[in-house]
Amino acid sequence: MEKNLEYYMGLPYRVEVVKDNEEGGYALRCPELPGCVTCAATVEEGLAMIEDAKRCWLTAALEDGLHIPEPVKLEEYSGQFKLRIPRSLHRQLAQRSSEEGISMNQYCLYLLSKGAQQ
């Protein structure tokens, strides 16, 4: 298979989401693609914008003939796990994700990512 833009766009690059406590909003980046970063007012907006940033980063790298790293392979992990939580916490997470305009899965991913960086 030819490694063109669509090939790289189809790869599962990680996206890190960090809340900007000083200026508000969120910063998102693809750690395997150095400098591939965007900022947005909401996580949902940022997830759309990081795809555009990734496309621009990959396009420039292909045009300049630069090495493009592929995502770290995580075959041992499915990316899913089951978690039992109290109903009250479930309600809080559902309400907060609704306020942010994103799915509860995306909101929980943001919270887990934020906690994992500390």
N, C-alpha and C positions, 0 to 999 in steps of 0.2 A: 504494500500500500504506500502510495506517495504521501510524504509528510508535508501536506500543505496546510493552509489556514484552517480549513474545516476539520482536518485531522486533529490539530492541536485544540481547536475549540471544543471538540467532542471529548477531550480528556478531562478526568475529574480533578481539576486543580482545587486545592483547599482554599477556602475564603475565611479570613479572620475578621471578626467584627469587634470594634472597640468603641465604647461610648466616650465622647469628648465632653468631659465634665466642665471644662473651662469655657468653651465656646458653644456648647450644645451640639446636637446631632451625633453622627457616627462616622468613624473612619473604617474603611474596608480595604483589605489587601489580599493578594495571592502571594503567600510567602515563597513559593517556588519560582516566581517571576519577579526578580528584584526591581523595585520601583513601580510595580503595578498596584496603584493605590487610587482610591477615590473617597470623597466625602459626601455625605447626604444628610438631610434633615431626619429621615426615618430609615429604619433597617430595610423595609420593603423597597424604598427608593434606591437605597445603596446597593441592594442585591441586583437590581436592574442595571445600575450604573457600573458595577464592577464587571459585568459581562461586556459592556462597551469598552471599558478600560483594558480588559484582557484582550479583546479583539484588536485594539489599537497597538498594544504592546507586542502582540504576536505578529501583526502586519509589519511593524517597523523592524522587528528582529529578522523576519524572513527577507525583507527587502535589503537589509544590511548584511545578510549572510551570517548572522550571529548564532551561536549555539543556543538552542531552546531546551531548557531542562524539562523533563517529563515529570509528572507527579510521582511522589514516593508511593511505591506499591504497598498496599495494605490488605493483601489477600486474606490474612488471618482474621480480619475484622469485617463484619458485615455492615457496620454502621448503624446497627439497630440493637436495642436492648429493651427489655420490659422493666418498668419501674412502677412500683406501687407507692402511692402517696395518699395522704389524708384528703378527704373530700374538700375540706376547707382550703387547702393549698391548691387543689385542682381548680376550684372556683376562682381563687385569686389569679392564678396563671391565665385562665380563660379570659377573665375580665381585662387584665393588663394587655394581653395580646390583642384583644378586640380594640382597646383604646389606641394601640399602636397601628392597627390596621393590618396586622400580619397573622399568620397561622400560629397556633399555640406551639407547634413543633419548631417553627422559626424562632419564636420568642425564647423557648427553652434552650435552643441551640445558642442563641446570643448569650443567655445567662451562664450556661456552662462554659462557653468560650471565655467570657469575662472572668469567671472564677478560676479557670485553668491557667490564666496568665499571671496570677498572683503567686 
